[in-house]
Amino acid sequence: EKEKQCTWDNDSQCQNAPIQSNEGTDNGGKEENNEDGEELNPLWFTGDPWEIGSSLLNCPWDEGDESASLTEMHNDETWATFNRIYNELMGPEISTIPPKFEKNGFHVPVEIKYDSSVGRGVYATAEIKKGDLVWESKNTAVFREGQDYRDFLRLLPRNLACDVIVWAYVRMVSDQDPNEMMACVDLDEGSFINHADRSPKRNIEPGTDHLLRKDEDPELAWYGCDNRFYAVRDIYPGEELRFNYNNFAESNGWKNMGL
């Protein structure tokens, strides 16, 4: 694994160049050789995200490896690395996030903690009232092409690529074509929010400019990568924030994107 050794400036930006990647250089998938002239593994061009994570990155999802991405608490420098690599890959005209990380999408006070039973999670540090806006997309990277997403994984340091594979999800672009998909990954602490199905632990849900009422169509909040999550009940300090992943992600979306 090749990881970039960074010198950080006052804006938490890595000043060293060029990018060091997991395998290869920043070629946007157009070349099949790495910087040493060696041919890249074909999975970087044909694999689905889980194949890449398991076979190429050796992500520690099932190994109980607490030295890697399963327990790591990211700081502003880490989020800045995501932004920089995404912008250099996609270019300013396509990028959906700023070149420099600015802030996360939380509208309520929270803290990120690790618990051995659930991993990393987000916990309220003050009371949150039902209907309050909890989090919205502020630093969400969007991929319209599956190969761009593979290239992003390839260019990231291994631990960050493994996180992205877990965090990323697919949404429909609009209601015009149910087969047109886009991959989204929230590159801030919102990605540490854990899943809860129908249990009492589920306390936030997606909405539009407000928490959806029972008489409103939930599909109003189903398209695109710009998301908002609202409290569905009062949430108290120390309580973990949870939502149902199935309420906003397309289960067959990766296949429709060629992944």
C-alpha positions as CSV (number, residue, x, y, z in Angstrom):
1,E,0.0,0.0,0.0
2,K,1.2,3.5,-0.9
3,E,0.1,6.3,1.3
4,K,0.8,9.9,1.0
5,Q,3.0,11.5,3.6
6,C,1.5,15.0,4.0
7,T,2.7,18.4,5.1
8,W,-0.4,20.2,6.3
9,D,-1.0,24.0,6.0
10,N,-3.1,26.1,8.2
11,D,-6.2,25.2,6.1
12,S,-5.7,21.5,6.7
13,Q,-4.6,21.0,3.1
14,C,-2.0,18.5,2.1
15,Q,0.8,20.4,0.3
16,N,2.8,17.5,-1.1
17,A,2.4,16.4,-4.7
18,P,1.7,14.3,-6.6
19,I,-1.1,12.0,-5.1
20,Q,0.1,8.7,-3.9
21,S,-2.6,6.1,-4.3
22,N,-3.4,2.5,-3.5
23,E,-2.4,1.4,-6.9
24,G,-1.6,3.6,-9.9
25,T,-1.6,7.3,-10.6
26,D,-4.3,9.9,-11.1
27,N,-5.2,8.8,-14.6
28,G,-9.0,8.8,-14.2
29,G,-9.1,5.2,-15.3
30,K,-7.9,6.0,-18.8
31,E,-4.6,4.1,-18.4
32,E,-4.2,0.6,-17.2
33,N,-0.6,1.0,-15.8
34,N,0.6,2.3,-12.5
35,E,3.4,4.8,-12.0
36,D,6.0,2.0,-12.3
37,G,4.6,0.9,-15.7
38,E,3.0,-2.2,-14.1
39,E,-0.4,-3.2,-15.3
40,L,-3.2,-2.5,-12.8
41,N,-5.3,-5.3,-11.5
42,P,-8.4,-5.7,-13.8
43,L,-10.7,-5.3,-10.8
44,W,-9.9,-1.6,-10.7
45,F,-11.9,-1.5,-14.0
46,T,-14.5,-4.3,-13.6
47,G,-14.9,-5.0,-9.9
48,D,-17.8,-4.0,-7.7
49,P,-16.9,-2.1,-4.5
50,W,-17.0,-5.1,-2.2
51,E,-14.7,-7.1,-4.5
52,I,-12.3,-4.1,-4.6
53,G,-12.4,-3.8,-0.8
54,S,-11.9,-7.5,-0.1
55,S,-9.5,-8.5,-2.9
56,L,-7.4,-5.3,-3.5
57,L,-7.6,-3.3,-0.3
58,N,-7.9,-6.1,2.2
59,C,-10.4,-4.0,4.2
60,P,-10.7,-5.2,7.8
61,W,-14.4,-5.5,7.9
62,D,-14.5,-9.1,9.2
63,E,-11.1,-9.3,10.9
64,G,-11.8,-7.4,14.1
65,D,-8.8,-5.2,13.1
66,E,-9.1,-2.2,15.5
67,S,-6.0,-0.6,14.1
68,A,-7.6,0.3,10.8
69,S,-10.6,2.2,9.6
70,L,-13.2,0.5,11.8
71,T,-12.3,2.6,14.8
72,E,-10.5,5.6,13.4
73,M,-12.0,9.0,14.3
74,H,-11.4,11.4,11.4
75,N,-10.3,15.0,11.9
76,D,-10.4,18.0,9.6
77,E,-7.1,16.9,8.0
78,T,-8.7,13.6,6.9
79,W,-11.8,15.2,5.5
80,A,-9.6,17.7,3.7
81,T,-7.8,14.7,2.0
82,F,-11.1,13.4,0.8
83,N,-12.0,16.8,-0.7
84,R,-8.6,17.3,-2.4
85,I,-8.5,13.9,-4.0
86,Y,-12.1,14.0,-5.2
87,N,-11.6,17.5,-6.7
88,E,-8.4,16.5,-8.5
89,L,-10.1,13.4,-9.9
90,M,-13.3,15.0,-11.0
91,G,-12.3,18.6,-11.8
92,P,-14.0,21.8,-10.8
93,E,-16.8,21.7,-13.4
94,I,-18.0,18.3,-12.2
95,S,-17.1,18.3,-8.5
96,T,-20.0,18.6,-6.0
97,I,-17.9,19.6,-3.0
98,P,-15.4,22.4,-2.4
99,P,-11.7,21.9,-2.9
100,K,-11.2,22.5,0.9
101,F,-13.3,20.9,3.6
102,E,-15.5,23.6,5.2
103,K,-17.9,22.0,7.7
104,N,-20.0,19.0,8.4
105,G,-23.8,19.0,7.9
106,F,-25.0,18.8,11.5
107,H,-27.4,21.4,12.8
108,V,-27.4,20.0,16.4
109,P,-24.5,19.4,18.8
110,V,-23.2,15.9,18.6
111,E,-20.1,13.9,19.4
112,I,-18.5,10.9,17.6
113,K,-17.7,7.9,19.9
114,Y,-16.6,4.3,19.4
115,D,-18.5,1.5,21.1
116,S,-17.3,-2.1,20.6
117,S,-20.9,-3.3,20.1
118,V,-21.8,-0.9,17.2
119,G,-18.5,0.7,16.1
120,R,-18.3,4.4,15.5
121,G,-21.5,6.3,16.1
122,V,-23.0,9.8,16.5
123,Y,-24.4,10.8,19.9
124,A,-26.5,13.8,20.8
125,T,-25.0,16.1,23.4
126,A,-28.1,18.3,23.9
127,E,-31.8,17.7,23.6
128,I,-33.2,17.6,20.1
129,K,-36.9,18.3,19.6
130,K,-39.1,16.3,17.2
131,G,-39.1,17.9,13.8
132,D,-35.7,19.6,14.2
133,L,-33.3,19.4,11.3
134,V,-30.5,17.2,12.5
135,W,-28.2,16.8,9.4
136,E,-28.1,17.8,5.8
137,S,-25.7,17.2,2.9
138,K,-22.9,19.7,3.0
139,N,-19.9,17.7,1.7
140,T,-21.4,14.9,-0.4
141,A,-19.4,13.6,-3.3
142,V,-21.4,12.5,-6.3
143,F,-20.4,10.0,-9.0
144,R,-22.5,9.6,-12.2
145,E,-20.1,7.0,-13.7
146,G,-19.1,3.8,-12.0
147,Q,-15.5,4.0,-13.2
148,D,-15.1,7.4,-11.5
149,Y,-16.1,5.8,-8.2
150,R,-13.6,3.0,-8.7
151,D,-10.9,5.6,-9.5
152,F,-11.7,7.5,-6.3
153,L,-11.2,4.3,-4.3
154,R,-7.9,3.6,-6.0
155,L,-6.5,7.1,-5.3
156,L,-7.4,7.2,-1.6
157,P,-5.2,5.8,1.1
158,R,-6.4,2.3,2.0
159,N,-8.1,3.1,5.3
160,L,-10.1,5.9,3.7
161,A,-11.1,3.8,0.7
162,C,-12.4,1.1,3.0
163,D,-14.5,3.7,4.8
164,V,-15.9,5.0,1.5
165,I,-17.0,1.6,0.4
166,V,-19.0,1.2,3.7
167,W,-20.4,4.8,3.5
168,A,-21.4,5.1,-0.2
169,Y,-24.9,4.5,-1.4
170,V,-26.9,4.8,-4.7
171,R,-29.9,7.0,-5.4
172,M,-32.1,7.6,-8.4
173,V,-31.2,10.8,-10.2
174,S,-34.9,11.8,-10.7
175,D,-38.3,10.3,-11.2
176,Q,-37.9,10.5,-15.0
177,D,-35.8,7.3,-15.4
178,P,-35.9,4.7,-12.6
179,N,-32.7,3.1,-14.0
180,E,-30.6,6.3,-14.0
181,M,-28.5,6.2,-10.8
182,M,-25.9,8.2,-9.0
183,A,-23.5,7.1,-6.2
184,C,-23.3,9.4,-3.2
185,V,-20.8,9.5,-0.3
186,D,-21.2,11.9,2.6
187,L,-17.7,13.0,3.4
188,D,-18.3,14.2,6.9
189,E,-19.2,12.8,10.3
190,G,-22.8,12.2,9.1
191,S,-21.4,8.9,7.6
192,F,-20.9,7.7,11.2
193,I,-24.7,7.5,11.8
194,N,-25.6,3.9,12.3
195,H,-28.6,1.9,11.0
196,A,-31.7,1.0,12.8
197,D,-34.7,-0.8,11.2
198,R,-38.0,-0.5,12.9
199,S,-36.7,-0.6,16.4
200,P,-37.2,2.3,18.9
201,K,-33.6,3.2,18.3
202,R,-34.5,4.8,14.9
203,N,-34.9,8.5,15.7
204,I,-34.2,10.4,12.5
205,E,-35.7,10.1,9.0
206,P,-35.2,11.8,5.6
207,G,-37.4,14.8,4.7
208,T,-37.5,17.7,2.3
209,D,-37.6,21.2,3.9
210,H,-39.4,19.6,6.9
211,L,-40.0,16.3,8.5
212,L,-42.5,14.5,6.2
213,R,-46.0,14.2,7.6
214,K,-47.8,10.8,7.5
215,D,-50.0,12.0,4.6
216,E,-47.0,13.0,2.5
217,D,-45.4,10.7,-0.2
218,P,-42.0,9.5,1.1
219,E,-40.7,9.5,-2.5
220,L,-40.5,13.3,-2.1
221,A,-37.2,12.7,-0.4
222,W,-36.0,9.8,-2.6
223,Y,-34.1,11.5,-5.4
224,G,-30.6,12.9,-5.8
225,C,-27.7,13.1,-3.3
226,D,-28.9,16.2,-1.4
227,N,-30.4,14.8,1.8
228,R,-31.9,16.1,5.0
229,F,-32.6,14.2,8.2
230,Y,-35.1,15.3,10.9
231,A,-35.8,14.0,14.4
232,V,-38.9,11.8,14.4
233,R,-39.2,12.2,18.2
234,D,-37.5,14.0,21.0
235,I,-33.9,12.9,21.3
236,Y,-32.0,13.2,24.6
237,P,-28.3,13.9,25.5
238,G,-26.2,10.7,25.3
239,E,-28.7,9.0,22.8
240,E,-27.2,7.6,19.6
241,L,-28.6,9.0,16.4
242,R,-30.0,6.2,14.1
243,F,-31.9,6.0,10.8
244,N,-33.0,3.2,8.5
245,Y,-30.6,3.0,5.6
246,N,-33.3,1.3,3.5
247,N,-35.3,4.5,3.5
248,F,-32.9,6.4,1.2
249,A,-30.6,3.9,-0.7
250,E,-31.5,1.9,-3.8
251,S,-30.8,-1.8,-3.1
252,N,-30.0,-2.6,-6.8
253,G,-28.4,0.7,-7.6
254,W,-24.8,-0.5,-7.8
255,K,-25.7,-3.0,-10.5
256,N,-27.4,-0.3,-12.6
257,M,-24.2,1.8,-12.4
258,G,-22.2,-1.1,-13.7
259,L,-20.8,-1.9,-10.3
